Amino acid sequence: MTIRFDGKIAIVTGGGNGLGRQHCLQLAARGAKVVVNDLGGSVDGSGGSVTAAEGVAEEIRKGGGEAIGNGADITKLDQVEAMVAEAKAKWGRVDILINNAGILRDKTFAKMTMDDFKKVVDVHLFGTANCTKAVWETMREQNYGRIMLTSSASGIYGNFGQSNYGAAKAAMIGLMNVLSQEGAKNNIRVNTLAPAAATRMLEGLFSEEAAKLMAPELVTPGVLFLVSENAPTKTILGAGAGCFSVVHIYETPAVFVGGANATVDDVAANWAKISDPTNEQRLDAAFAQTNKFVTAAAEAQGVKTKS
């Protein structure tokens, strides 16, 4: 089976360099028309120029594809809405949104200013929310949409000196979990990428040999799958060096420790059992946890609940 994107319109943020550039090029090579969005700033978010976005768009056009460059600041909803309007005016619809743009302002939490914390969260979280909001109604109306958010191992597992970045990237998972539910009836599928690649954001952190293994183009095949017609939804895909994995969040079984009479001492006495991963399970939604607790408490106390 050959996956194609003929007739599909895609918006890729942060498309002027690194991972975003590869997402744009590989989408276009498989038939998509692409809006290459990039503010053109430095890694820390300062400055700006549409040159990088226009360069990738021109590269696509020279290869026989269709693309436009766009320099919208994704933290500005009005600019994002104008970008989506431009895509719809030119091509009539928007089928795919890849939220890839991001910045870094790394410092330990002790040394970080709250301005730097807020700026990183603004770009990653609010920028993603702005772009997603701007295409959401269009995707609902056409009963089709594929949206990818970009998280990071820093958000899922933590990384020293990246409290701002880690917080924003962890937020992608919560946003995906809700949007995948809300978009389901309109065939909008929402997934999250956790990539590892030798891009300018990680410049100098890899040896020359490792950098070759971690080329950005080796991540993009997973991205294309996440935004394809038969994509899953509510999936966190790890990707790097041509390798792919799926990240799951599990929860241990509910342990009843005393109901209204429970104390902190009861929690401490039962901690080994509470934290025992045996029979841990994946939960589909927030109320699955609530129902699990109610069921365990009712069974422990012989209480009948309505089904």
Stockholm file with secondary structure:
# STOCKHOLM 1.0

chainA/1-307         MTIRFDGKIAIVTGGGNGLGRQHCLQLAARGAKVVVNDLGGSVDGSGGSVTAAEGVAEEIRKGGGEAIGNGADITKLDQVEAMVAEAKAKWGRVDILINNAGILRDKTFAKMTMDDFKKVVDVHLFGTANCTKAVWETMREQNYGRIMLTSSASGIYGNFGQSNYGAAKAAMIGLMNVLSQEGAKNNIRVNTLAPAAATRMLEGLFSEEAAKLMAPELVTPGVLFLVSENAPTKTILGAGAGCFSVVHIYETPAVFVGGANATVDDVAANWAKISDPTNEQRLDAAFAQTNKFVTAAAEAQGVKTKS
#=GR chainA/1-307 SS CCCCCTTCEEEEETTTSHHHHHHHHHHHHTTCEEEEECCCCCTTSCCCCSHHHHHHHHHHHHTTCCEEEECCCTTCHHHHHHHHHHHHHHHSCCCEEECCCCCCCCBCTTTCCHHHHHHHHIIIIIHHHHHHHHHHHHHHHHTCEEEEEECCHHHHTCCTTBHHHHHHHHHHHHHHHHHHHHHGGGTEEEEEEEECCCCGGGTTSSCHHHHHHTCGGGTHHHHHHHTSTTCCSSCEEEEETTEEEEECCCBCCCCCCCGGGCCHHHHHHTHHHHTCCTTCBCCSSHHHHHHHHHHHHHHHHTCCCCC
#=GC SS_cons         CCCCCTTCEEEEETTTSHHHHHHHHHHHHTTCEEEEECCCCCTTSCCCCSHHHHHHHHHHHHTTCCEEEECCCTTCHHHHHHHHHHHHHHHSCCCEEECCCCCCCCBCTTTCCHHHHHHHHIIIIIHHHHHHHHHHHHHHHHTCEEEEEECCHHHHTCCTTBHHHHHHHHHHHHHHHHHHHHHGGGTEEEEEEEECCCCGGGTTSSCHHHHHHTCGGGTHHHHHHHTSTTCCSSCEEEEETTEEEEECCCBCCCCCCCGGGCCHHHHHHTHHHHTCCTTCBCCSSHHHHHHHHHHHHHHHHTCCCCC
//
